[in-house]
Amino acid sequence: MELVINEWFPEYLRPGTPPESRKQAVQFFQTFYKRGDVLVVKQDSAFIRKVYGFDKAFQYDLDSKDLFKQFISLVLRDSKRCRLLQNTDIEPLPDSVLRALIPPYNSDTYLFEAAMHSSDRIIITTDDRLVAQTLDNGFIRVVLLEDFLASYSS
């Protein structure tokens, strides 16, 4: 399965995250890795900047440091587990998707651009308003993390 995730993942790995959020991120990561799924990511994106920024900023916290290092080495740097899209790879989004990405959701455009280049066209998020805003775009499924994990891990 090819998946797109947004910044909830690095946020949930950082120090001070509520235990339930950290548990969800670890559960997602372990299941993702065990299943052999692929992450589709736009190279120049808020997600990439946050992962590498947090990796650097949270070196003092051994748990977070270990989780970021594992994610970067086992997923982001493995071309079999992560498909990094360059800006030149990106095609224009369909009008129905663009209409759903009105402010404040236009900052999430990179997620939809990546999802359009994935076989499954699924974005996993923790933003229920984003799910509601993009519900019937006809191209991409936007799924809440809790809902996704309920069937993903079973």
Disulfide bonds with the S-S distance in Angstrom:
none
